[in-house]
């Protein structure tokens, strides 16, 4: 507090803990995800999730086996869903019709920070390479 005394922090909610865990996990996996994006194996969809774009690739993908890469994409998408849900739940005055737009806004942010070579899904569902 203002006098320098220690105060007990407020209890965090399950939603806060889940979002923090998802963000930590995303950071941990970021280098592998970046490699998959740069190689064009996965792309950034227009709803904020990753999409596997190359179904028939070699057994080793950017240093990962195919099952490892697919599991990584599944894990990343699960983490992204948690973050999108938390953003939706904690945005004040969000109208019901705007709730579906949160994933699209999250997608735009992912598109902006995606590495060169990443496939990006436009709003009209077409794809382009960054």
Secondary structure, 3 states (H helix, E strand, C coil): CCCCCCCCCCCCCHHHHHHHHHHHHHHHHHHHHHHHHHCCCEEECCCCCEEECCCCCCCEECCEEHHHHHHHHHHHHHHHHHHHHHHHHHCCCCCHHHHCHHHHHHHHHHHHHCCCCCEEECCCCCEEEC
